[in-house]
Amino acid sequence: LINSYTLQPWHLYVINALNGLMNTVQQPAGEVAATQLIPKEYYQKTSGLRSFSQSLNSLLTPVIATMLFTFGGISAVITTDLITFALAFSVLLLLIPIPEPQKSSEKNESLLSSARSGLHWLKGCSVVLKLIFFLAGINLIASAYNAALPAMVLPKASGGETVLGTVNFFAVAAALVGSFIASLSPAPKNRVKAICLALFFSMSTENFLLAFSNSPVIWCIGAVCGWLFIPAMGPNLFVLLRTNIPSDMQGRV
């Protein structure tokens, strides 16, 4: 498709749909594996470093991909992607033994029974249930914002692809700095309050600064305000979920 120049937008929709479907399986399994591998006293620091790694990846990937595309075309990009995936997969498969979580019951449950038991557990833990609904609402709004950002910046007289790239760069750089700070920060007295304050500052600055200004400088300031404290939310959520949810229930919840 790529070499014959017949790649269509609907192909990308299918690929992203499959990617999202697989992530719904991979992510819960990965989160439970992290609980099994990480000592409790390192939950916050490890989550901060994971966020730092993801931000660094977002910062470097476009640079490396552009370089590969310039010298080797799209085939070089895809080949490199497959090779790095194979290396990471091999390390996980052969070199990292992941212990199974201790089960509260030896009985094998069906998929639907497991889902029901997860929902039943959630009903008895109001803190986790409220956090899930709260963050679901936040993510819904944030997803709409992320989808609208390019359409808002590109057509403006002061916008364009370079400006959009610059705004995204400042967002990722702020997340990178915030992740480093989060990994070194002491544990807050109230983790739920820390999560809410981080989100309140982010949502009440970036969205308004970008929506009601035509200045690329203000957009970059908004991107920094919006992403600097988001990594502080991740480690606190990471610790809250792992300390409140039994290990054999985490994948279901």
N, C-alpha and C positions, 0 to 999 in steps of 0.2 A: 504493500500500500504506500509506504513512505517513498521508496525508490521510484515508484511509477507515478508519483504525485497524485494519487487518487485518495489520499487521506481526507475524510469528511468529518464535519463536526459531530455527527452522530456516533462515529467510531469512538471519539473521546468521551462521550456520554456513557457508552457501554463500558469502556475501560474504567472510568471513575466509579460507575455503579458496582462493578465487580470488586474494585479496590475497597470501596466502602463496606461491602458485604463481608469481605475477608477480614477487615479490621474489626468488625463486630465480634469475630471469633478470636482473633489474635490478641486484641487489647485486654479483655478480661483475663485471658490465660497469662499474659505478660505481667499484669498487675498482681495476680496471685503468686506467680513465680518470684516477683520482687519481694513480696512479703516473706517467702520461705528463705530467701537468700540473704536478706539484710537484717542485721541485729536492730532491735527497737531503738537503741540510743542513736543510731545513724539514719533513721528515717528522714528527718528534716534535711540533713546535710546531703544525703544521697539524692533526694528529690530536687534540691537546688542545683546539684551538679548535672542531673538529667536535663533539667530545663536549660542549663548553660550549654550542654551538648547540642540540644535541639536548636537553640538560637544560633550557635556557631555553624551548624549545618545549614540553616536557612541563609546565613550570611555568605558562606563560601560556595554553596552549590551553584548559584547562578554564575559566579565568576569562573569556576572550573568547567561548568557545562558550556559556557560561551567559548572558552579556550579550546575545548575538545571539538566543538562544532566548527570553529574557524579552521582548525588544522585537519580534521578528519571527517567532517560532516556528521549527519544524524546517526550514521552507522557507528561511529566512534563513541557517541554519547550512549547509545543503547548497549553496545558491547561492554563499555566500562560499567554501566549500571548492573548488567548481569554478572560480571566478574566480581564486583564488590558485594553483591547480594550472596553469591555462592561462597565467598570467603566468610562473611558474617554468619551465614547459615551453618557452615562447617564448624566454625568455632563453637557456636551454640550447641550443635548436635554432639560433637566429639569431646569438647574440653570443659563444659560447664554442667556438672551433674545437679539437677534440680530435685530436691526432696519433695515427696508428695505431702500435701497438708494432712494433718491428723484428722481422721473422719470421726464425727460424733456417732455415726451409725455405719455398720458394715453392709447394710442393705443397698443394693444397686437401684437407683431411681431412674425413671424415664426423664426425657427432656422436659416434658410438661410438668411432671411432679417436682423436678428440681426448680423450675420457674415458680411454681406455686409455693414451695417452701421458702424461696427467696422473698416473695411478696409477703408471705406470712411473717417472716422475720422483720421485714421493714415496718409492718404495722405496729410492732412493739418497740421500735426505736425511732421516736419522733424526730430526734436531732438529725439523723442521717436522712430520713424521709424528707424533711423540710429542706435540707441542703440540696438534695437531688432535684426537687421541684424548683427551688430558687435558681440553681445553676442551669437547669434546663431553659428557664425563661431568659436568663442572661445570654446563653449561647444562641438562642433563637434570634435575639436582637442583634448580637454581635455578628452572626452569620449574614443577616440582612445588610448590615453595615459593610461587611467585607465585600459582599457582592456588588454593592452600590458604589463603593469607593472609586474604582476605575472609571465607571460611567460618569461620575461626578467630576473627576479631575481632568480626564483627557479632553473633553470638549471645551473647557474654559480657555479664555484667551491667555491666561497666565499658566495654563496647564500643559499637558503633553506627556509623551512617554518618558522623557528624561525626568520630569518633575515627579511623576508617579513612582518611578524607580527610586528617586531620592527620598521621597516620603516613606516608602517601604524600607529603605536602608536605615533611616533613623528609627523606625519602629523596631526592626530587628536588633539594631545596636543597643537601643534602650533595654530590650528584653535580655540581651546578653549581659549588660551591666547589672540589671536587676537580678538575674539568676546568680551571678557571682556574689552579690550582696546577700541574697537569700540563703546561700549555702554557708555563709559565715555568721549569720545573725543568730542570737540566742532565741530560745523558744519563747513565744509570747505567753502572757498569762491567760488570755482568752483567744483560742484559735478561731472560733466562729466570728468573733468581732474583728479579728485581723483580716479574715477573708472578706467580710462585708465592707470594711474600710478600704481595702485595696480595690475592690470592684467599684465602690462608690466614687473614689477619686478618678479611676480610669474612665468610667462611663460619663462622668459629669464634666470632663475636660476635653478629651479627644474629640468626641462626637460633635460637641458644640463648636470647638475651634475650627474643625474642618468644614462644618456645615454653613457657618455664618461668616466665613472669611474667604477672600479671593487671593490671599497672599501665600505663596509657597513657603515662606519663612514661618508663618503662623501654622500652616499645615504640618511642617516638620516639628515645631514645638508641640503641637497637639499629639503627634505620633509618639514623641518622647513621653509626654504626660500619660498617654494611654497605655503604654507598654512597660514603663519603668517598674511599676509595682505589681503587675500581673504575676511575675514569678514568685512574689511573696505569698500569693494565694495558693499556688500549687503545693509547696511543702506542707503547709498547714492542713490542706485538704488530704494530702497523702497520709499524714500522721493520724488525722481524725478517723479516716475510714479504716485504717489498719488496726488502730487500737480499740475501735468500737465493734467491728464486725469480726466474728470468729473466722479463722483461716479457711475452714471448710465451707463457709457460706459466701466468701468474698466474690468468687466467680459468678455466683447466681445473683447477688445483690448488685 
